[in-house]
Amino acid sequence: MGPVQRLLGPIASAAASVEWARYLGALDRGALTEAYGHAARALSLDSRAAAGWLTLADHFIFIRASPLEEPDPEARRQWIREGFSVLRSGEARATSPGELARYAATIKSTFLAQLPAEGLGWPGGPRALLAEARVDLERAASWGAKDVEVSLAYIEGREEELAAEGR
């Protein structure tokens, strides 16, 4: 628990909720810098809640890195990396770090690894993403995340498919 959270005690979560509402309002207005400031304040107020880390990571990975928002594949990859960076930061602070690590693995194995190479061109392709997802799952398991075996079985099946396709 950070100093702000200790100082505010039980109202820290409520104050963070206000900042998340302001974040959404700023996004709606297209005020990205303002929105990111609200998100940073919300995370500093309630860094233990996984939901905040997931919210910001989703924004970077699924909104900012969308082809509609960012046509340049390298810039898209950078936004995706930023989203994963947010999740890793959350792992160091949230009360359920395994949930964040498992989510990163899920995005890599079920979303990014399925994208056509010409759309994103992730270095190393789907195999590299699946390998990264395995590492994420190992971290998730070390923190006691649930259903890691299900995700691992999916990754193994996908690796077998890629091998059969010669990719």
N, C-alpha and C positions, 0 to 999 in steps of 0.2 A: 504494500500500500504506500503510495507516494505522500509527500507532505501535504499537498492540497486535499487529498482524500482524508488524511488523518484530521486535518483542521476542520473540514466541513462535516465529517462523520456521516451520519445517515442521510443528510440532504445532498451529498455529493452526486448521488445517482439522479436525483430530481433535477439538479442544476445541469447535469450532463444531458438529460432529456430535453431541456430547454435549448441547449446548444445544438442538439441534433435537429430540432425543429427549425432553428435558424439556418442551419446548414441546408436543409431541404428548400427553404424559402429562397436562399441565395442561389442555389442551383437552378431553381425555377426562373429566376431573373437573369440567369447567365453570368452571375457574378462569381466566377470560379475562385478567385483569390480569397474573396470574403468567405465563401463556402468552406474552403480548406482551412481557414483560420478558425471557423466555428467547429469543424471536425477536430482540429488539434486541441482546442479547449475542451471539447467533450471528452476526448480520450484522456486528457490530463486530469479531468474531474473524476472519471470512472474508467480507469484503465483495466480494471479487473473483469469487466463485462465483455465477453467475446463478441456480442452483437455489434458493438461499435467498430471493432476491427474488421468484422465481416462486411459491414456497410461500406466502409471506405474502400476496402480492397475490391469489392464488387463494382464500385463506381469506376475505379481505374481499369479493371480487367474487362468489364462488359460494356461500359459506356464510353470512356475516353479511348479505349483501344478498339472500338467498333469501327469497321470500315466506313460507316456513314459519318463518323466524327473525325476519323483520321485515316486518310487514304494511303499514307506512306507506311509500308510494312515495318521499316526500322523504328519509326516513331510508335507504331502500334506495339511492337515488341517491348519498347522502353516503358510504355504505360503498363503493360502486363507485368513486367519486372517490378515496377513500382507497387503494383497491387500485391505481389508476392512479398515484397519488402515490408509492406504494412502487416501482412499476416505474420511474418517472422518477428517483427517488433511486438506484435500482440502475444506471440508465444512466450516472450520474456516477461510479460506483465499480467496476462489474463489468468483467471482462476481455472480455466479449462484450456490449457495450451494444446492438448491433444486434439481438441475439436478444430482448432485453427490449422494444425498440421495436416489433419485428415482432409479438411476442406481444400487445402492447396493441392494435395494429391488427387482429389476428385476432379478439380478443374483441369489439372494437367492430363490426367488419364482419360477422362470422359468427354472433355470439351476440346482442349487444344490439340491433343493427339489425333483428333478426328478431322481437324480442319485440312482442306486441301493445301498442299505444299505451296502452290502459287498464291494462295490467299494470305499466308502469314510467313511461310519460309522460316520456321523456327530452326536455329542451328542444331544440326544433328537429327532433325526430323522427329517423327513420332517415337522412335526408339529412345532418343535422348530424353524426351518428355516422360516416357514411362519409367526410365531409370531414375529421373528426378522424383517422380511420384513414389517410387519404392523407398527412397531416402526419407521423404516426408512421412510415409507410413511407418517407418522404423521409429521416427521421433514420436509420432502419434501413439504408437504402441508403448513406447517407454513411459509415456504419461498416462497410460491406462485408457486411451480412447476406445470406444466400443466399435464393433463391426469392422475392425481393421482387416480381419481375415477375408471378409466379403470383397473389400476393395482390392486386396492382394490377389485373390482368385480372378477378379476381373482383369487386372493387369497381366497376369500370367496368360490368360486366354487371349488377350489382345496381342501379346508378344508372339504367341503361337500363330495367330492369324497373319501377322506381319512377316514372320519367317516363311509361312506357306506361300505368301505372295512374293517372296524374294525381296522384301524391303527391310 
